[in-house]
């Protein structure tokens, strides 16, 4: 391995992550498991201990974990060019597939058959969201303090408090509840990161340009995405649906479905949403904006990884943020539930989906496909 040229290493990174981006269904845990199998076991690019250190680092900073792992591994194997290439190669397949689905959706989504597909997919999506909430909640809400904090965040979210404010307040409360107050630069850098991303969209509010607003909105999301990709949809629900009025509740549900049906990172839903709002330029701008913070964060945190893992304040901040994440996912579930569950048939699809996920651990893309088939069956029967 040591005799390989930098160009050869870079091509290896591109080849691996293009492949993983095209075949990795099942969410971040499945994506990371594939990366461990390919980069650690098969190719021996890094040790398992090094891999686990990098994984711990991705859990301590905002951004999509699987994409950040691709960026980390690319840097380990091919240096700075690999850092860029690993992340981009992992994102590109999902971007292209999501863009193609968006074009098809805009052209054919209003046909009866298209509506029938999403009629069945949407209850399956609700099952996916509720199951993710349950599994994340079991990990994040380990004591009464975390449960109480999550309940307070849920109440705030349902009352319309800004999602960024909810997450930052939850993080600060986590520090107060779980860590002694003492100076810790990395922790307060993370706390200060949020107000900056709240201010950015307001800085150009006078520009009535959808591409600019899309870029700033998804930059904010990418910079504040702790815990789960599902939090993306909480931000979209408030700003893009209720705030700007660019999407309907139904279109948001359909965007979630696309994110579950495509391989690669769930945040590829940004591509779909960007296309619905502003055509292919919107798809490109949204995709670049939502993933750009991950590249910047991973490039900056390398020297901090040992301190981040050992900081009680960082750990406490994240415990609070994770409680807030559960609340935000639940809040968006409540809003979407009314659009997706409309009759007995959709209730049945939801119930079957929950059993399939919780009891049999069916992969989410198979559940989305099953929901689509159920929707078509309902259309043919009625």
Helices and strands as residue ranges (DSSP letters): H 6-23, H 28-35, I 36-42, H 48-60, H 65-108, H 112-140, H 144-158, H 163-178, H 185-203, H 210-224, H 231-236, I 237-243, H 249-261, G 266-268, H 269-301, G 302-304, H 305-310, H 312-340, H 344-358, H 364-381
